[in-house]
Structures are given as structure tokens and as C-alpha cells.
């Protein structure tokens, strides 16, 4: 009877261990997907946008991304107003 109880406990602990490893693996896969779909923030309106296809401007050797031509024009008129120091 003691061997059966011990076997059931060990089996349960093994299942718990396997489940926690599976959750960790899923979380790591989600992190990889998020980094592949990285979004940037428009410095003018603070909108999150995908960098590919966005309007861009370079100021002090740094590239900034914009959701629209209007935000880009506002930035270009007063870049120091929108750049974090």
C-alpha cells in the first residue's frame, strides 16, 4: 500500500513538473513572436505603429517613426520638442 501511494505521489509530481515546463516554453514562444512584431511609438502623437511602411525622419543620427505625414511634419518643424533627453 505504501509503494502504491508513493508511486501515485511521484506520478503527480512528474505531471506538475511537465506542465510547468510546457507553460515556460509557450511563454518563450510568445516572447519571440512579440519581438518579431515589434512596434515603435510615434514621438508626436504617442501611437504604437509597425516600423515597416511608417514615415521616418532622422534627427541627430537617430531614426524616428511616424504614423502619418502630418506627425512627421510637426516633428521636423520642432524636433527638440518631441525628442527625449
PyMOL Python script that loads the backbone (N, CA, C, O; Angstrom):
from pymol import cmd

cmd.read_pdbstr("""\
ATOM      1  N   UNK A   1       0.818  -1.187   0.000  1.00  0.00           N
ATOM      2  CA  UNK A   1       0.000   0.000   0.000  1.00  0.00           C
ATOM      3  C   UNK A   1       0.870   1.262   0.000  1.00  0.00           C
ATOM      4  O   UNK A   1       0.560   2.233  -0.692  1.00  0.00           O
ATOM      5  N   UNK A   2       1.981   1.245   0.794  1.00  0.00           N
ATOM      6  CA  UNK A   2       2.867   2.395   0.844  1.00  0.00           C
ATOM      7  C   UNK A   2       3.539   2.629  -0.508  1.00  0.00           C
ATOM      8  O   UNK A   2       3.722   3.774  -0.920  1.00  0.00           O
ATOM      9  N   UNK A   3       3.904   1.553  -1.197  1.00  0.00           N
ATOM     10  CA  UNK A   3       4.545   1.688  -2.510  1.00  0.00           C
ATOM     11  C   UNK A   3       3.573   2.295  -3.523  1.00  0.00           C
ATOM     12  O   UNK A   3       3.973   3.118  -4.346  1.00  0.00           O
ATOM     13  N   UNK A   4       2.319   1.901  -3.471  1.00  0.00           N
ATOM     14  CA  UNK A   4       1.309   2.434  -4.374  1.00  0.00           C
ATOM     15  C   UNK A   4       1.112   3.921  -4.117  1.00  0.00           C
ATOM     16  O   UNK A   4       1.054   4.707  -5.063  1.00  0.00           O
ATOM     17  N   UNK A   5       1.008   4.319  -2.854  1.00  0.00           N
ATOM     18  CA  UNK A   5       0.840   5.727  -2.500  1.00  0.00           C
ATOM     19  C   UNK A   5       2.037   6.545  -2.954  1.00  0.00           C
ATOM     20  O   UNK A   5       1.882   7.635  -3.504  1.00  0.00           O
ATOM     21  N   UNK A   6       3.225   6.017  -2.723  1.00  0.00           N
ATOM     22  CA  UNK A   6       4.439   6.700  -3.139  1.00  0.00           C
ATOM     23  C   UNK A   6       4.485   6.825  -4.662  1.00  0.00           C
ATOM     24  O   UNK A   6       4.883   7.866  -5.186  1.00  0.00           O
ATOM     25  N   UNK A   7       4.086   5.785  -5.364  1.00  0.00           N
ATOM     26  CA  UNK A   7       4.061   5.821  -6.828  1.00  0.00           C
ATOM     27  C   UNK A   7       3.086   6.872  -7.349  1.00  0.00           C
ATOM     28  O   UNK A   7       3.392   7.574  -8.313  1.00  0.00           O
ATOM     29  N   UNK A   8       1.919   6.987  -6.724  1.00  0.00           N
ATOM     30  CA  UNK A   8       0.923   7.982  -7.137  1.00  0.00           C
ATOM     31  C   UNK A   8       1.451   9.389  -6.890  1.00  0.00           C
ATOM     32  O   UNK A   8       1.283  10.271  -7.732  1.00  0.00           O
ATOM     33  N   UNK A   9       2.086   9.604  -5.747  1.00  0.00           N
ATOM     34  CA  UNK A   9       2.653  10.919  -5.438  1.00  0.00           C
ATOM     35  C   UNK A   9       3.742  11.284  -6.439  1.00  0.00           C
ATOM     36  O   UNK A   9       3.768  12.411  -6.933  1.00  0.00           O
ATOM     37  N   UNK A  10       4.633  10.361  -6.743  1.00  0.00           N
ATOM     38  CA  UNK A  10       5.702  10.627  -7.715  1.00  0.00           C
ATOM     39  C   UNK A  10       5.138  10.915  -9.103  1.00  0.00           C
ATOM     40  O   UNK A  10       5.633  11.788  -9.815  1.00  0.00           O
ATOM     41  N   UNK A  11       4.103  10.177  -9.478  1.00  0.00           N
ATOM     42  CA  UNK A  11       3.459  10.401 -10.777  1.00  0.00           C
ATOM     43  C   UNK A  11       2.850  11.808 -10.827  1.00  0.00           C
ATOM     44  O   UNK A  11       2.979  12.508 -11.832  1.00  0.00           O
ATOM     45  N   UNK A  12       2.197  12.209  -9.758  1.00  0.00           N
ATOM     46  CA  UNK A  12       1.599  13.549  -9.691  1.00  0.00           C
ATOM     47  C   UNK A  12       2.647  14.643  -9.780  1.00  0.00           C
ATOM     48  O   UNK A  12       2.462  15.627 -10.496  1.00  0.00           O
ATOM     49  N   UNK A  13       3.743  14.477  -9.061  1.00  0.00           N
ATOM     50  CA  UNK A  13       4.819  15.467  -9.118  1.00  0.00           C
ATOM     51  C   UNK A  13       5.431  15.552 -10.510  1.00  0.00           C
ATOM     52  O   UNK A  13       5.793  16.636 -10.968  1.00  0.00           O
ATOM     53  N   UNK A  14       5.544  14.423 -11.177  1.00  0.00           N
ATOM     54  CA  UNK A  14       6.067  14.411 -12.543  1.00  0.00           C
ATOM     55  C   UNK A  14       5.147  15.183 -13.479  1.00  0.00           C
ATOM     56  O   UNK A  14       5.617  15.953 -14.317  1.00  0.00           O
ATOM     57  N   UNK A  15       3.854  14.985 -13.344  1.00  0.00           N
ATOM     58  CA  UNK A  15       2.897  15.714 -14.184  1.00  0.00           C
ATOM     59  C   UNK A  15       2.972  17.219 -13.932  1.00  0.00           C
ATOM     60  O   UNK A  15       2.937  18.013 -14.872  1.00  0.00           O
ATOM     61  N   UNK A  16       3.074  17.601 -12.676  1.00  0.00           N
ATOM     62  CA  UNK A  16       3.175  19.027 -12.350  1.00  0.00           C
ATOM     63  C   UNK A  16       4.441  19.622 -12.966  1.00  0.00           C
ATOM     64  O   UNK A  16       4.411  20.729 -13.505  1.00  0.00           O
ATOM     65  N   UNK A  17       5.536  18.897 -12.888  1.00  0.00           N
ATOM     66  CA  UNK A  17       6.796  19.359 -13.452  1.00  0.00           C
ATOM     67  C   UNK A  17       6.696  19.520 -14.968  1.00  0.00           C
ATOM     68  O   UNK A  17       7.158  20.519 -15.518  1.00  0.00           O
ATOM     69  N   UNK A  18       6.105  18.560 -15.631  1.00  0.00           N
ATOM     70  CA  UNK A  18       5.952  18.635 -17.083  1.00  0.00           C
ATOM     71  C   UNK A  18       5.063  19.801 -17.489  1.00  0.00           C
ATOM     72  O   UNK A  18       5.335  20.478 -18.480  1.00  0.00           O
ATOM     73  N   UNK A  19       4.002  20.035 -16.727  1.00  0.00           N
ATOM     74  CA  UNK A  19       3.079  21.127 -17.038  1.00  0.00           C
ATOM     75  C   UNK A  19       3.782  22.473 -16.898  1.00  0.00           C
ATOM     76  O   UNK A  19       3.610  23.341 -17.754  1.00  0.00           O
ATOM     77  N   UNK A  20       4.564  22.666 -15.847  1.00  0.00           N
ATOM     78  CA  UNK A  20       5.241  23.945 -15.654  1.00  0.00           C
ATOM     79  C   UNK A  20       6.273  24.184 -16.749  1.00  0.00           C
ATOM     80  O   UNK A  20       6.455  25.324 -17.177  1.00  0.00           O
ATOM     81  N   UNK A  21       6.955  23.133 -17.216  1.00  0.00           N
ATOM     82  CA  UNK A  21       7.909  23.287 -18.321  1.00  0.00           C
ATOM     83  C   UNK A  21       7.183  23.654 -19.607  1.00  0.00           C
ATOM     84  O   UNK A  21       7.703  24.436 -20.403  1.00  0.00           O
ATOM     85  N   UNK A  22       5.995  23.108 -19.826  1.00  0.00           N
ATOM     86  CA  UNK A  22       5.221  23.418 -21.024  1.00  0.00           C
ATOM     87  C   UNK A  22       4.790  24.877 -21.010  1.00  0.00           C
ATOM     88  O   UNK A  22       4.831  25.536 -22.049  1.00  0.00           O
ATOM     89  N   UNK A  23       4.381  25.390 -19.867  1.00  0.00           N
ATOM     90  CA  UNK A  23       3.961  26.787 -19.772  1.00  0.00           C
ATOM     91  C   UNK A  23       5.145  27.706 -20.057  1.00  0.00           C
ATOM     92  O   UNK A  23       4.995  28.703 -20.764  1.00  0.00           O
ATOM     93  N   UNK A  24       6.303  27.387 -19.525  1.00  0.00           N
ATOM     94  CA  UNK A  24       7.500  28.179 -19.763  1.00  0.00           C
ATOM     95  C   UNK A  24       7.836  28.208 -21.249  1.00  0.00           C
ATOM     96  O   UNK A  24       8.196  29.260 -21.777  1.00  0.00           O
ATOM     97  N   UNK A  25       7.725  27.081 -21.924  1.00  0.00           N
ATOM     98  CA  UNK A  25       8.030  27.022 -23.350  1.00  0.00           C
ATOM     99  C   UNK A  25       7.052  27.871 -24.143  1.00  0.00           C
ATOM    100  O   UNK A  25       7.465  28.569 -25.069  1.00  0.00           O
ATOM    101  N   UNK A  26       5.774  27.833 -23.808  1.00  0.00           N
ATOM    102  CA  UNK A  26       4.769  28.635 -24.502  1.00  0.00           C
ATOM    103  C   UNK A  26       5.058  30.111 -24.296  1.00  0.00           C
ATOM    104  O   UNK A  26       4.970  30.879 -25.254  1.00  0.00           O
ATOM    105  N   UNK A  27       5.404  30.546 -23.071  1.00  0.00           N
ATOM    106  CA  UNK A  27       5.706  31.940 -22.811  1.00  0.00           C
ATOM    107  C   UNK A  27       6.916  32.400 -23.624  1.00  0.00           C
ATOM    108  O   UNK A  27       6.922  33.516 -24.144  1.00  0.00           O
ATOM    109  N   UNK A  28       7.938  31.551 -23.736  1.00  0.00           N
ATOM    110  CA  UNK A  28       9.112  31.909 -24.537  1.00  0.00           C
ATOM    111  C   UNK A  28       8.747  32.066 -26.003  1.00  0.00           C
ATOM    112  O   UNK A  28       9.277  32.955 -26.671  1.00  0.00           O
ATOM    113  N   UNK A  29       7.852  31.223 -26.525  1.00  0.00           N
ATOM    114  CA  UNK A  29       7.427  31.342 -27.914  1.00  0.00           C
ATOM    115  C   UNK A  29       6.663  32.640 -28.126  1.00  0.00           C
ATOM    116  O   UNK A  29       6.838  33.291 -29.156  1.00  0.00           O
ATOM    117  N   UNK A  30       5.815  33.036 -27.168  1.00  0.00           N
ATOM    118  CA  UNK A  30       5.086  34.303 -27.284  1.00  0.00           C
ATOM    119  C   UNK A  30       6.051  35.469 -27.305  1.00  0.00           C
ATOM    120  O   UNK A  30       5.852  36.421 -28.059  1.00  0.00           O
ATOM    121  N   UNK A  31       7.099  35.413 -26.487  1.00  0.00           N
ATOM    122  CA  UNK A  31       8.093  36.479 -26.453  1.00  0.00           C
ATOM    123  C   UNK A  31       8.785  36.602 -27.803  1.00  0.00           C
ATOM    124  O   UNK A  31       9.044  37.716 -28.259  1.00  0.00           O
ATOM    125  N   UNK A  32       9.087  35.487 -28.450  1.00  0.00           N
ATOM    126  CA  UNK A  32       9.718  35.519 -29.763  1.00  0.00           C
ATOM    127  C   UNK A  32       8.802  36.157 -30.791  1.00  0.00           C
ATOM    128  O   UNK A  32       9.251  36.940 -31.628  1.00  0.00           O
ATOM    129  N   UNK A  33       7.535  35.828 -30.731  1.00  0.00           N
ATOM    130  CA  UNK A  33       6.578  36.403 -31.676  1.00  0.00           C
ATOM    131  C   UNK A  33       6.469  37.902 -31.460  1.00  0.00           C
ATOM    132  O   UNK A  33       6.422  38.657 -32.432  1.00  0.00           O
ATOM    133  N   UNK A  34       6.428  38.360 -30.196  1.00  0.00           N
ATOM    134  CA  UNK A  34       6.325  39.782 -29.908  1.00  0.00           C
ATOM    135  C   UNK A  34       7.531  40.549 -30.432  1.00  0.00           C
ATOM    136  O   UNK A  34       7.374  41.660 -30.937  1.00  0.00           O
ATOM    137  N   UNK A  35       8.726  39.985 -30.325  1.00  0.00           N
ATOM    138  CA  UNK A  35       9.898  40.696 -30.803  1.00  0.00           C
ATOM    139  C   UNK A  35       9.922  40.745 -32.328  1.00  0.00           C
ATOM    140  O   UNK A  35      10.488  41.673 -32.905  1.00  0.00           O
ATOM    141  N   UNK A  36       9.319  39.766 -32.983  1.00  0.00           N
ATOM    142  CA  UNK A  36       9.255  39.800 -34.438  1.00  0.00           C
ATOM    143  C   UNK A  36       8.256  40.849 -34.915  1.00  0.00           C
ATOM    144  O   UNK A  36       8.424  41.419 -35.994  1.00  0.00           O
ATOM    145  N   UNK A  37       7.230  41.104 -34.132  1.00  0.00           N
ATOM    146  CA  UNK A  37       6.208  42.083 -34.497  1.00  0.00           C
ATOM    147  C   UNK A  37       6.395  43.358 -33.685  1.00  0.00           C
ATOM    148  O   UNK A  37       5.418  43.960 -33.240  1.00  0.00           O
ATOM    149  N   UNK A  38       7.621  43.764 -33.493  1.00  0.00           N
ATOM    150  CA  UNK A  38       7.956  44.914 -32.667  1.00  0.00           C
ATOM    151  C   UNK A  38       7.269  46.171 -33.185  1.00  0.00           C
ATOM    152  O   UNK A  38       7.218  46.418 -34.390  1.00  0.00           O
ATOM    153  N   UNK A  39       6.749  46.951 -32.264  1.00  0.00           N
ATOM    154  CA  UNK A  39       6.127  48.217 -32.613  1.00  0.00           C
ATOM    155  C   UNK A  39       6.951  49.348 -32.029  1.00  0.00           C
ATOM    156  O   UNK A  39       7.623  49.187 -31.011  1.00  0.00           O
ATOM    157  N   UNK A  40       6.890  50.479 -32.682  1.00  0.00           N
ATOM    158  CA  UNK A  40       7.580  51.676 -32.215  1.00  0.00           C
ATOM    159  C   UNK A  40       6.523  52.724 -31.879  1.00  0.00           C
ATOM    160  O   UNK A  40       5.360  52.589 -32.258  1.00  0.00           O
ATOM    161  N   UNK A  41       6.934  53.759 -31.170  1.00  0.00           N
ATOM    162  CA  UNK A  41       5.993  54.792 -30.754  1.00  0.00           C
ATOM    163  C   UNK A  41       6.292  56.086 -31.508  1.00  0.00           C
ATOM    164  O   UNK A  41       7.427  56.563 -31.532  1.00  0.00           O
ATOM    165  N   UNK A  42       5.259  56.634 -32.116  1.00  0.00           N
ATOM    166  CA  UNK A  42       5.349  57.920 -32.796  1.00  0.00           C
ATOM    167  C   UNK A  42       5.642  58.973 -31.721  1.00  0.00           C
ATOM    168  O   UNK A  42       4.874  59.095 -30.766  1.00  0.00           O
ATOM    169  N   UNK A  43       6.745  59.742 -31.855  1.00  0.00           N
ATOM    170  CA  UNK A  43       7.086  60.702 -30.804  1.00  0.00           C
ATOM    171  C   UNK A  43       6.116  61.879 -30.701  1.00  0.00           C
ATOM    172  O   UNK A  43       6.100  62.574 -29.685  1.00  0.00           O
ATOM    173  N   UNK A  44       5.318  62.110 -31.725  1.00  0.00           N
ATOM    174  CA  UNK A  44       4.399  63.249 -31.713  1.00  0.00           C
ATOM    175  C   UNK A  44       3.077  62.884 -31.042  1.00  0.00           C
ATOM    176  O   UNK A  44       2.675  63.535 -30.078  1.00  0.00           O
ATOM    177  N   UNK A  45       2.395  61.849 -31.541  1.00  0.00           N
ATOM    178  CA  UNK A  45       1.062  61.503 -31.017  1.00  0.00           C
ATOM    179  C   UNK A  45       1.078  60.302 -30.073  1.00  0.00           C
ATOM    180  O   UNK A  45       0.046  59.943 -29.507  1.00  0.00           O
ATOM    181  N   UNK A  46       2.254  59.677 -29.900  1.00  0.00           N
ATOM    182  CA  UNK A  46       2.454  58.523 -28.995  1.00  0.00           C
ATOM    183  C   UNK A  46       1.719  57.259 -29.445  1.00  0.00           C
ATOM    184  O   UNK A  46       1.509  56.360 -28.632  1.00  0.00           O
ATOM    185  N   UNK A  47       1.331  57.169 -30.699  1.00  0.00           N
ATOM    186  CA  UNK A  47       0.666  55.982 -31.237  1.00  0.00           C
ATOM    187  C   UNK A  47       1.682  54.875 -31.469  1.00  0.00           C
ATOM    188  O   UNK A  47       2.796  55.135 -31.923  1.00  0.00           O
ATOM    189  N   UNK A  48       1.296  53.629 -31.157  1.00  0.00           N
ATOM    190  CA  UNK A  48       2.153  52.477 -31.442  1.00  0.00           C
ATOM    191  C   UNK A  48       1.946  52.085 -32.899  1.00  0.00           C
ATOM    192  O   UNK A  48       0.815  51.899 -33.348  1.00  0.00           O
ATOM    193  N   UNK A  49       3.053  51.960 -33.633  1.00  0.00           N
ATOM    194  CA  UNK A  49       2.981  51.625 -35.054  1.00  0.00           C
ATOM    195  C   UNK A  49       4.059  50.606 -35.405  1.00  0.00           C
ATOM    196  O   UNK A  49       5.065  50.480 -34.709  1.00  0.00           O
ATOM    197  N   UNK A  50       3.830  49.885 -36.495  1.00  0.00           N
ATOM    198  CA  UNK A  50       4.842  48.961 -37.009  1.00  0.00           C
ATOM    199  C   UNK A  50       5.846  49.771 -37.822  1.00  0.00           C
ATOM    200  O   UNK A  50       5.455  50.624 -38.619  1.00  0.00           O
ATOM    201  N   UNK A  51       7.144  49.510 -37.626  1.00  0.00           N
ATOM    202  CA  UNK A  51       8.156  50.323 -38.301  1.00  0.00           C
ATOM    203  C   UNK A  51       8.194  50.161 -39.822  1.00  0.00           C
ATOM    204  O   UNK A  51       8.520  51.110 -40.534  1.00  0.00           O
ATOM    205  N   UNK A  52       7.866  48.974 -40.324  1.00  0.00           N
ATOM    206  CA  UNK A  52       7.914  48.802 -41.779  1.00  0.00           C
ATOM    207  C   UNK A  52       6.718  49.510 -42.407  1.00  0.00           C
ATOM    208  O   UNK A  52       5.565  49.252 -42.058  1.00  0.00           O
ATOM    209  N   UNK A  53       7.021  50.405 -43.338  1.00  0.00           N
ATOM    210  CA  UNK A  53       5.977  51.154 -44.025  1.00  0.00           C
ATOM    211  C   UNK A  53       5.633  52.469 -43.352  1.00  0.00           C
ATOM    212  O   UNK A  53       4.834  53.232 -43.895  1.00  0.00           O
ATOM    213  N   UNK A  54       6.206  52.767 -42.187  1.00  0.00           N
ATOM    214  CA  UNK A  54       5.919  54.020 -41.484  1.00  0.00           C
ATOM    215  C   UNK A  54       6.757  55.150 -42.081  1.00  0.00           C
ATOM    216  O   UNK A  54       7.796  54.910 -42.695  1.00  0.00           O
ATOM    217  N   UNK A  55       6.295  56.365 -41.893  1.00  0.00           N
ATOM    218  CA  UNK A  55       7.070  57.541 -42.303  1.00  0.00           C
ATOM    219  C   UNK A  55       8.255  57.664 -41.347  1.00  0.00           C
ATOM    220  O   UNK A  55       8.126  57.359 -40.161  1.00  0.00           O
ATOM    221  N   UNK A  56       9.396  58.105 -41.848  1.00  0.00           N
ATOM    222  CA  UNK A  56      10.587  58.212 -40.997  1.00  0.00           C
ATOM    223  C   UNK A  56      11.270  59.559 -41.171  1.00  0.00           C
ATOM    224  O   UNK A  56      11.103  60.243 -42.180  1.00  0.00           O
ATOM    225  N   UNK A  57      12.040  59.914 -40.158  1.00  0.00           N
ATOM    226  CA  UNK A  57      12.883  61.101 -40.200  1.00  0.00           C
ATOM    227  C   UNK A  57      14.089  60.820 -39.317  1.00  0.00           C
ATOM    228  O   UNK A  57      13.971  60.136 -38.300  1.00  0.00           O
ATOM    229  N   UNK A  58      15.247  61.345 -39.701  1.00  0.00           N
ATOM    230  CA  UNK A  58      16.466  61.150 -38.921  1.00  0.00           C
ATOM    231  C   UNK A  58      16.828  62.481 -38.273  1.00  0.00           C
ATOM    232  O   UNK A  58      16.897  63.517 -38.934  1.00  0.00           O
ATOM    233  N   UNK A  59      17.057  62.426 -36.961  1.00  0.00           N
ATOM    234  CA  UNK A  59      17.466  63.611 -36.208  1.00  0.00           C
ATOM    235  C   UNK A  59      18.581  63.193 -35.263  1.00  0.00           C
ATOM    236  O   UNK A  59      18.415  62.257 -34.481  1.00  0.00           O
ATOM    237  N   UNK A  60      19.720  63.882 -35.329  1.00  0.00           N
ATOM    238  CA  UNK A  60      20.905  63.544 -34.521  1.00  0.00           C
ATOM    239  C   UNK A  60      21.266  62.061 -34.628  1.00  0.00           C
ATOM    240  O   UNK A  60      21.518  61.403 -33.619  1.00  0.00           O
ATOM    241  N   UNK A  61      21.289  61.553 -35.831  1.00  0.00           N
ATOM    242  CA  UNK A  61      21.678  60.167 -36.144  1.00  0.00           C
ATOM    243  C   UNK A  61      20.718  59.120 -35.563  1.00  0.00           C
ATOM    244  O   UNK A  61      21.083  57.951 -35.448  1.00  0.00           O
ATOM    245  N   UNK A  62      19.511  59.523 -35.202  1.00  0.00           N
ATOM    246  CA  UNK A  62      18.501  58.594 -34.699  1.00  0.00           C
ATOM    247  C   UNK A  62      17.300  58.643 -35.633  1.00  0.00           C
ATOM    248  O   UNK A  62      16.835  59.720 -36.007  1.00  0.00           O
ATOM    249  N   UNK A  63      16.801  57.467 -36.004  1.00  0.00           N
ATOM    250  CA  UNK A  63      15.630  57.390 -36.870  1.00  0.00           C
ATOM    251  C   UNK A  63      14.373  57.381 -36.020  1.00  0.00           C
ATOM    252  O   UNK A  63      14.264  56.613 -35.065  1.00  0.00           O
ATOM    253  N   UNK A  64      13.425  58.241 -36.373  1.00  0.00           N
ATOM    254  CA  UNK A  64      12.130  58.320 -35.703  1.00  0.00           C
ATOM    255  C   UNK A  64      11.049  57.895 -36.683  1.00  0.00           C
ATOM    256  O   UNK A  64      11.140  58.173 -37.879  1.00  0.00           O
ATOM    257  N   UNK A  65      10.022  57.217 -36.169  1.00  0.00           N
ATOM    258  CA  UNK A  65       8.955  56.676 -36.996  1.00  0.00           C
ATOM    259  C   UNK A  65       7.648  57.401 -36.682  1.00  0.00           C
ATOM    260  O   UNK A  65       7.382  57.756 -35.534  1.00  0.00           O
ATOM    261  N   UNK A  66       6.827  57.618 -37.732  1.00  0.00           N
ATOM    262  CA  UNK A  66       5.597  58.388 -37.578  1.00  0.00           C
ATOM    263  C   UNK A  66       4.410  57.654 -38.197  1.00  0.00           C
ATOM    264  O   UNK A  66       4.549  56.916 -39.172  1.00  0.00           O
ATOM    265  N   UNK A  67       3.250  57.877 -37.606  1.00  0.00           N
ATOM    266  CA  UNK A  67       2.038  57.224 -38.097  1.00  0.00           C
ATOM    267  C   UNK A  67       1.520  57.893 -39.361  1.00  0.00           C
ATOM    268  O   UNK A  67       0.832  57.261 -40.163  1.00  0.00           O
ATOM    269  N   UNK A  68       1.847  59.164 -39.543  1.00  0.00           N
ATOM    270  CA  UNK A  68       1.323  59.891 -40.705  1.00  0.00           C
ATOM    271  C   UNK A  68       2.315  60.975 -41.133  1.00  0.00           C
ATOM    272  O   UNK A  68       3.266  61.291 -40.418  1.00  0.00           O
ATOM    273  N   UNK A  69       2.066  61.528 -42.306  1.00  0.00           N
ATOM    274  CA  UNK A  69       2.895  62.619 -42.812  1.00  0.00           C
ATOM    275  C   UNK A  69       2.726  63.859 -41.934  1.00  0.00           C
ATOM    276  O   UNK A  69       3.676  64.622 -41.756  1.00  0.00           O
ATOM    277  N   UNK A  70       1.527  64.067 -41.385  1.00  0.00           N
ATOM    278  CA  UNK A  70       1.266  65.211 -40.510  1.00  0.00           C
ATOM    279  C   UNK A  70       2.140  65.178 -39.259  1.00  0.00           C
ATOM    280  O   UNK A  70       2.725  66.193 -38.880  1.00  0.00           O
ATOM    281  N   UNK A  71       2.226  64.011 -38.618  1.00  0.00           N
ATOM    282  CA  UNK A  71       3.082  63.886 -37.431  1.00  0.00           C
ATOM    283  C   UNK A  71       4.551  64.096 -37.799  1.00  0.00           C
ATOM    284  O   UNK A  71       5.306  64.709 -37.045  1.00  0.00           O
ATOM    285  N   UNK A  72       4.941  63.590 -38.943  1.00  0.00           N
ATOM    286  CA  UNK A  72       6.329  63.760 -39.386  1.00  0.00           C
ATOM    287  C   UNK A  72       6.637  65.244 -39.592  1.00  0.00           C
ATOM    288  O   UNK A  72       7.706  65.709 -39.196  1.00  0.00           O
ATOM    289  N   UNK A  73       5.719  65.992 -40.203  1.00  0.00           N
ATOM    290  CA  UNK A  73       5.925  67.428 -40.446  1.00  0.00           C
ATOM    291  C   UNK A  73       6.001  68.211 -39.137  1.00  0.00           C
ATOM    292  O   UNK A  73       6.819  69.121 -39.006  1.00  0.00           O
ATOM    293  N   UNK A  74       5.146  67.859 -38.162  1.00  0.00           N
ATOM    294  CA  UNK A  74       5.198  68.520 -36.852  1.00  0.00           C
ATOM    295  C   UNK A  74       6.553  68.283 -36.193  1.00  0.00           C
ATOM    296  O   UNK A  74       7.143  69.197 -35.618  1.00  0.00           O
ATOM    297  N   UNK A  75       7.039  67.044 -36.284  1.00  0.00           N
ATOM    298  CA  UNK A  75       8.331  66.699 -35.699  1.00  0.00           C
ATOM    299  C   UNK A  75       9.449  67.475 -36.380  1.00  0.00           C
ATOM    300  O   UNK A  75      10.317  68.032 -35.708  1.00  0.00           O
ATOM    301  N   UNK A  76       9.432  67.515 -37.699  1.00  0.00           N
ATOM    302  CA  UNK A  76      10.501  68.183 -38.444  1.00  0.00           C
ATOM    303  C   UNK A  76      10.527  69.681 -38.162  1.00  0.00           C
ATOM    304  O   UNK A  76      11.592  70.295 -38.215  1.00  0.00           O
ATOM    305  N   UNK A  77       9.372  70.284 -37.861  1.00  0.00           N
ATOM    306  CA  UNK A  77       9.323  71.708 -37.551  1.00  0.00           C
ATOM    307  C   UNK A  77       9.965  72.012 -36.194  1.00  0.00           C
ATOM    308  O   UNK A  77      10.637  73.032 -36.043  1.00  0.00           O
ATOM    309  N   UNK A  78       9.760  71.124 -35.198  1.00  0.00           N
ATOM    310  CA  UNK A  78      10.304  71.331 -33.849  1.00  0.00           C
ATOM    311  C   UNK A  78      10.790  70.009 -33.252  1.00  0.00           C
ATOM    312  O   UNK A  78      10.177  69.516 -32.306  1.00  0.00           O
ATOM    313  N   UNK A  79      11.855  69.426 -33.765  1.00  0.00           N
ATOM    314  CA  UNK A  79      12.280  68.105 -33.277  1.00  0.00           C
ATOM    315  C   UNK A  79      12.654  68.085 -31.789  1.00  0.00           C
ATOM    316  O   UNK A  79      12.398  67.090 -31.111  1.00  0.00           O
ATOM    317  N   UNK A  80      13.243  69.143 -31.279  1.00  0.00           N
ATOM    318  CA  UNK A  80      13.651  69.156 -29.871  1.00  0.00           C
ATOM    319  C   UNK A  80      12.457  69.105 -28.923  1.00  0.00           C
ATOM    320  O   UNK A  80      12.595  68.675 -27.778  1.00  0.00           O
ATOM    321  N   UNK A  81      11.301  69.535 -29.381  1.00  0.00           N
ATOM    322  CA  UNK A  81      10.078  69.476 -28.568  1.00  0.00           C
ATOM    323  C   UNK A  81       9.653  68.029 -28.301  1.00  0.00           C
ATOM    324  O   UNK A  81       9.063  67.733 -27.262  1.00  0.00           O
ATOM    325  N   UNK A  82       9.957  67.129 -29.248  1.00  0.00           N
ATOM    326  CA  UNK A  82       9.489  65.748 -29.157  1.00  0.00           C
ATOM    327  C   UNK A  82      10.557  64.737 -28.782  1.00  0.00           C
ATOM    328  O   UNK A  82      10.231  63.595 -28.457  1.00  0.00           O
ATOM    329  N   UNK A  83      11.829  65.129 -28.820  1.00  0.00           N
ATOM    330  CA  UNK A  83      12.919  64.193 -28.514  1.00  0.00           C
ATOM    331  C   UNK A  83      13.158  64.168 -27.008  1.00  0.00           C
ATOM    332  O   UNK A  83      13.293  65.210 -26.367  1.00  0.00           O
ATOM    333  N   UNK A  84      13.208  62.948 -26.456  1.00  0.00           N
ATOM    334  CA  UNK A  84      13.522  62.805 -25.028  1.00  0.00           C
ATOM    335  C   UNK A  84      14.995  63.029 -24.820  1.00  0.00           C
ATOM    336  O   UNK A  84      15.822  62.608 -25.628  1.00  0.00           O
ATOM    337  N   UNK A  85      15.318  63.692 -23.733  1.00  0.00           N
ATOM    338  CA  UNK A  85      16.732  63.958 -23.428  1.00  0.00           C
ATOM    339  C   UNK A  85      17.234  63.001 -22.407  1.00  0.00           C
ATOM    340  O   UNK A  85      18.401  63.066 -22.020  1.00  0.00           O
TER     341      UNK A  85
END
""", "prot")
cmd.dss("prot")
cmd.show_as("cartoon", "prot")
cmd.util.cbc("prot")
cmd.orient("prot")
